[in-house]
Amino acid sequence: MIKRKQTFAGRDKTHTFPFDRIFVGSNQQEIFNEISQLVQSAIDGYKVCIFAYGQTGSGKTFTMEGDPERGNEFIGIIPRSVTKIFNVTEDLKRKGWNFEI
């Protein structure tokens, strides 16, 4: 839980914001390991949403997209997820499943 005090028109209000997980100082692989089961759920047919929230410049785009030009460890959540989806579908095709993406 995060509590934040805000002042509007001279009045103080405190809001509580619940989060499932907050990543502080994590690398791209650690974050992907945490959400990879959500990707599997999407493959299994469930609706999934990953929401990146934070201040401007806090790393949301970097976390989601990454910077692969800097090396594999900097690949973001989206390219890692797409790779996982295609790897799983190729494995399933080898097992006799037929489908199209």
Residue frames as a rotation matrix with the C-alpha (Angstrom) as fourth column:
MET 1
0.579 0.815 0.000 0.00
0.815 -0.579 0.000 0.00
0.000 0.000 -1.000 0.00
ILE 2
-0.656 -0.691 0.303 1.16
0.691 -0.712 -0.129 3.48
0.305 0.125 0.944 -0.82
LYS 3
0.405 0.738 -0.539 -0.28
0.848 -0.524 -0.081 6.45
-0.342 -0.424 -0.838 1.01
ARG 4
-0.603 -0.556 0.571 -0.02
0.734 -0.667 0.126 9.85
0.311 0.496 0.811 -0.58
LYS 5
-0.009 0.548 -0.836 -1.10
0.683 -0.608 -0.406 13.16
-0.731 -0.575 -0.369 0.86
GLN 6
-0.493 -0.063 0.868 -2.44
0.780 -0.473 0.409 15.70
0.384 0.879 0.283 -1.60
THR 7
-0.428 0.347 -0.835 -3.52
0.439 -0.727 -0.528 19.27
-0.790 -0.592 0.159 -1.04
PHE 8
-0.535 0.370 0.760 -6.23
0.727 -0.256 0.637 20.81
0.429 0.893 -0.132 -3.20
ALA 9
0.078 0.589 0.804 -7.67
0.091 -0.807 0.583 24.25
0.993 0.028 -0.117 -2.58
GLY 10
-0.309 -0.327 0.893 -6.11
-0.755 -0.487 -0.439 24.36
0.579 -0.810 -0.096 0.87
ARG 11
0.604 0.563 0.564 -7.58
-0.783 0.552 0.286 21.01
-0.150 -0.615 0.774 1.95
ASP 12
-0.567 -0.823 0.015 -5.44
-0.820 0.566 0.087 17.98
-0.080 0.037 -0.996 2.72
LYS 13
0.715 0.699 -0.020 -6.57
-0.696 0.710 -0.104 14.56
-0.058 0.088 0.994 1.57
THR 14
-0.457 -0.816 0.354 -4.79
-0.734 0.570 0.369 11.26
-0.503 -0.091 -0.859 2.01
HIS 15
0.585 0.576 -0.570 -5.31
-0.801 0.518 -0.299 8.55
0.123 0.632 0.765 -0.57
THR 16
-0.083 -0.569 0.818 -4.27
-0.472 0.746 0.471 4.92
-0.878 -0.347 -0.331 -0.32
PHE 17
0.376 0.106 -0.921 -3.21
-0.918 0.175 -0.355 3.13
0.123 0.979 0.163 -3.48
PRO 18
0.423 -0.226 0.878 -2.90
-0.297 0.880 0.370 -0.68
-0.856 -0.417 0.305 -3.41
PHE 19
0.204 -0.425 -0.882 -0.47
-0.961 0.084 -0.263 -2.42
0.186 0.901 -0.392 -5.79
ASP 20
0.986 0.092 -0.140 0.16
-0.084 0.994 0.067 -6.11
0.145 -0.055 0.988 -6.40
ARG 21
0.401 -0.914 -0.052 3.88
0.870 0.363 0.333 -5.48
-0.286 -0.179 0.942 -6.76
ILE 22
0.942 -0.268 -0.204 6.29
-0.304 -0.937 -0.173 -2.57
-0.145 0.225 -0.964 -6.89
PHE 23
0.626 -0.767 0.145 9.62
0.766 0.568 -0.302 -3.13
0.149 0.300 0.942 -8.61
VAL 24
0.901 -0.434 0.007 12.47
-0.421 -0.868 0.263 -1.10
-0.108 -0.240 -0.965 -7.16
GLY 25
0.034 -0.999 0.036 15.99
-0.897 -0.015 0.442 -1.72
-0.441 -0.047 -0.896 -8.43
SER 26
0.340 0.147 0.929 14.92
0.090 0.978 -0.188 -4.79
-0.936 0.147 0.319 -10.43
ASN 27
-0.730 -0.559 -0.393 16.41
-0.376 -0.151 0.914 -5.72
-0.570 0.815 -0.100 -13.78
GLN 28
-0.235 0.671 -0.704 14.44
-0.966 -0.082 0.244 -6.63
0.106 0.737 0.667 -16.90
GLN 29
-0.536 -0.010 -0.844 14.80
-0.193 0.975 0.111 -10.38
0.822 0.222 -0.525 -16.39
GLU 30
-0.956 0.185 -0.230 13.55
0.273 0.257 -0.927 -10.23
-0.112 -0.949 -0.296 -12.78
ILE 31
-0.475 0.826 -0.304 10.50
-0.644 -0.561 -0.519 -8.25
-0.599 -0.051 0.799 -13.88
PHE 32
-0.199 0.399 -0.895 9.78
-0.860 0.367 0.355 -10.62
0.470 0.840 0.270 -16.75
ASN 33
-0.830 -0.122 -0.544 10.12
0.094 0.931 -0.353 -13.63
0.550 -0.344 -0.761 -14.46
GLU 34
-0.843 0.529 -0.092 7.46
-0.007 -0.181 -0.983 -12.07
-0.537 -0.829 0.157 -12.25
ILE 35
-0.101 0.871 -0.481 4.97
-0.720 -0.397 -0.569 -11.45
-0.687 0.289 0.667 -15.07
SER 36
-0.793 -0.303 -0.529 5.75
-0.606 0.477 0.636 -14.41
0.059 0.825 -0.562 -17.35
GLN 37
-0.815 0.554 0.171 2.85
0.465 0.801 -0.376 -16.43
-0.345 -0.227 -0.911 -15.93
LEU 38
0.019 0.804 -0.595 0.54
-0.134 -0.587 -0.798 -13.63
-0.991 0.094 0.097 -17.08
VAL 39
-0.353 -0.220 -0.909 1.90
-0.915 -0.120 0.384 -14.15
-0.194 0.968 -0.159 -20.59
GLN 40
-0.998 0.011 -0.063 1.17
0.000 0.987 0.159 -17.87
0.064 0.159 -0.985 -20.23
SER 41
-0.402 0.912 -0.085 -2.37
0.362 0.073 -0.929 -17.01
-0.841 -0.404 -0.359 -19.10
ALA 42
0.030 0.363 -0.931 -2.81
-0.709 -0.650 -0.276 -14.92
-0.705 0.668 0.238 -22.28
ILE 43
-0.737 -0.349 -0.579 -1.59
-0.659 0.561 0.501 -17.89
0.150 0.750 -0.644 -24.34
ASP 44
-0.914 0.404 0.040 -4.13
0.357 0.847 -0.394 -20.05
-0.193 -0.346 -0.918 -22.50
GLY 45
-0.405 0.783 0.472 -6.90
0.653 -0.114 0.749 -17.67
0.640 0.611 -0.465 -23.63
TYR 46
0.243 0.479 -0.843 -7.36
0.934 -0.349 0.071 -15.42
-0.261 -0.805 -0.533 -20.61
LYS 47
0.648 0.000 0.762 -7.52
0.306 -0.916 -0.260 -11.65
0.697 0.402 -0.593 -20.82
VAL 48
0.211 -0.705 -0.677 -4.44
0.963 0.030 0.269 -10.07
-0.169 -0.709 0.685 -19.29
CYS 49
0.773 -0.054 0.632 -3.38
0.150 -0.953 -0.265 -6.49
0.616 0.300 -0.728 -18.62
ILE 50
0.026 -0.808 -0.589 0.00
0.999 -0.002 0.047 -5.30
-0.039 -0.589 0.807 -17.41
PHE 51
0.834 0.377 0.404 -0.15
0.375 -0.923 0.087 -1.70
0.406 0.079 -0.911 -16.24
ALA 52
-0.249 -0.946 -0.209 3.00
0.926 -0.169 -0.339 0.37
0.285 -0.278 0.917 -15.85
TYR 53
0.787 0.575 0.226 2.46
0.435 -0.776 0.457 3.37
0.438 -0.261 -0.860 -13.60
GLY 54
0.122 -0.742 -0.660 4.83
0.920 -0.166 0.356 6.04
-0.373 -0.650 0.662 -12.42
GLN 55
0.463 -0.030 -0.886 6.15
0.013 -0.999 0.041 9.54
-0.886 -0.030 -0.462 -12.74
THR 56
0.970 -0.215 -0.118 7.55
-0.162 -0.202 -0.966 10.91
0.183 0.956 -0.230 -15.97
GLY 57
0.221 -0.973 -0.060 11.06
-0.727 -0.123 -0.676 9.57
0.650 0.193 -0.735 -16.40
SER 58
0.231 -0.101 0.968 10.65
-0.889 0.383 0.252 6.74
-0.396 -0.918 -0.001 -13.89
GLY 59
-0.724 -0.687 0.061 11.31
-0.585 0.659 0.472 3.99
-0.364 0.306 -0.880 -16.46
LYS 60
0.175 0.878 0.447 7.90
-0.323 0.480 -0.816 2.78
-0.930 -0.001 0.367 -17.64
THR 61
0.793 0.108 -0.600 8.77
-0.607 0.050 -0.793 2.82
-0.056 0.993 0.105 -21.34
PHE 62
-0.234 -0.953 -0.194 12.20
-0.920 0.282 -0.271 1.33
0.313 0.115 -0.943 -20.68
THR 63
-0.540 0.087 0.837 10.64
-0.498 0.769 -0.401 -1.48
-0.678 -0.634 -0.372 -18.65
MET 64
0.460 0.841 0.286 8.03
-0.206 0.414 -0.887 -2.23
-0.864 0.349 0.363 -21.29
GLU 65
0.963 -0.052 -0.264 10.14
-0.263 0.026 -0.965 -1.79
0.057 0.998 0.012 -24.44
GLY 66
0.575 -0.814 0.083 13.72
0.502 0.431 0.749 -1.96
-0.646 -0.389 0.657 -23.22
ASP 67
0.607 -0.512 -0.608 16.83
-0.736 -0.651 -0.185 -1.02
-0.301 0.560 -0.772 -25.17
PRO 68
0.889 -0.182 0.419 18.04
0.217 0.975 -0.037 -4.17
-0.402 0.124 0.907 -26.98
GLU 69
0.715 -0.673 0.188 20.88
-0.012 -0.281 -0.960 -2.24
0.699 0.684 -0.209 -28.62
ARG 70
0.207 -0.622 0.755 22.53
-0.933 -0.357 -0.038 -2.19
0.293 -0.697 -0.654 -25.18
GLY 71
-0.841 -0.525 -0.133 22.42
-0.478 0.835 -0.273 -5.99
0.255 -0.166 -0.953 -24.93
ASN 72
-0.389 0.707 -0.591 20.04
0.182 0.688 0.703 -8.86
0.903 0.166 -0.397 -24.20
GLU 73
-0.577 0.151 -0.803 19.74
0.816 0.158 -0.557 -7.98
0.043 -0.976 -0.214 -20.52
PHE 74
-0.827 0.251 -0.504 18.07
-0.094 -0.944 -0.316 -4.70
-0.555 -0.214 0.804 -21.55
ILE 75
-0.774 0.631 -0.059 15.28
0.083 0.193 0.978 -6.28
0.628 0.751 -0.201 -23.62
GLY 76
-0.695 0.536 0.479 11.93
-0.718 -0.556 -0.419 -5.14
0.042 -0.635 0.771 -22.23
ILE 77
-0.470 0.617 0.631 8.72
-0.243 0.597 -0.765 -6.87
-0.849 -0.513 -0.131 -21.19
ILE 78
0.498 0.755 -0.426 6.96
-0.617 -0.037 -0.786 -6.55
-0.609 0.655 0.448 -24.56
PRO 79
0.140 -0.449 -0.882 9.67
-0.897 0.320 -0.305 -8.14
0.420 0.834 -0.358 -26.75
ARG 80
-0.860 -0.426 0.282 10.27
-0.510 0.753 -0.416 -10.85
-0.035 -0.501 -0.865 -24.13
SER 81
-0.203 0.882 0.425 6.53
-0.353 0.339 -0.872 -11.59
-0.913 -0.327 0.242 -24.05
VAL 82
0.568 0.383 -0.729 6.25
-0.797 0.033 -0.603 -11.77
-0.207 0.923 0.324 -27.83
THR 83
-0.371 -0.783 -0.499 9.26
-0.811 0.535 -0.236 -14.11
0.452 0.317 -0.834 -27.94
LYS 84
-0.800 0.122 0.588 7.64
-0.356 0.692 -0.628 -16.33
-0.484 -0.711 -0.510 -25.29
ILE 85
0.244 0.970 -0.024 4.36
-0.540 0.115 -0.834 -16.42
-0.805 0.216 0.552 -27.23
PHE 86
0.494 -0.078 -0.866 6.05
-0.844 0.197 -0.500 -17.48
0.210 0.977 0.032 -30.47
ASN 87
-0.658 -0.751 -0.057 8.29
-0.696 0.635 -0.335 -20.01
0.288 -0.181 -0.941 -28.70
VAL 88
-0.543 0.538 0.645 5.29
-0.336 0.565 -0.754 -21.63
-0.770 -0.626 -0.126 -27.00
THR 89
0.515 0.793 -0.325 3.28
-0.625 0.088 -0.776 -21.69
-0.586 0.603 0.541 -30.22
GLU 90
0.058 -0.574 -0.817 6.18
-0.890 0.341 -0.302 -23.33
0.452 0.745 -0.491 -32.08
ASP 91
-0.863 -0.345 0.368 6.44
-0.492 0.736 -0.465 -25.96
-0.110 -0.583 -0.805 -29.32
LEU 92
-0.138 0.907 0.397 2.70
-0.352 0.330 -0.876 -26.62
-0.926 -0.260 0.274 -29.57
LYS 93
0.496 0.261 -0.828 2.89
-0.862 0.037 -0.505 -26.94
-0.101 0.965 0.244 -33.37
ARG 94
-0.489 -0.757 -0.434 5.60
-0.754 0.617 -0.225 -29.60
0.438 0.217 -0.872 -32.96
LYS 95
-0.855 0.236 0.461 3.16
-0.198 0.674 -0.711 -31.44
-0.479 -0.700 -0.530 -30.68
GLY 96
-0.744 0.538 0.397 0.48
0.667 0.558 0.493 -31.42
0.044 0.632 -0.774 -33.39
TRP 97
0.003 0.752 -0.659 -1.54
0.517 -0.566 -0.643 -28.32
-0.856 -0.339 -0.390 -32.51
ASN 98
-0.491 -0.073 0.868 -2.86
0.838 -0.311 0.448 -26.30
0.237 0.948 0.214 -35.45
PHE 99
0.529 0.635 -0.562 -3.59
0.703 -0.699 -0.129 -22.62
-0.475 -0.327 -0.817 -35.14
GLU 100
-0.012 -0.485 0.874 -2.70
0.796 -0.534 -0.286 -19.25
0.606 0.692 0.392 -36.61
ILE 101
-0.016 -0.050 -0.999 -1.60
0.747 -0.665 0.021 -15.97
-0.665 -0.746 0.048 -35.09
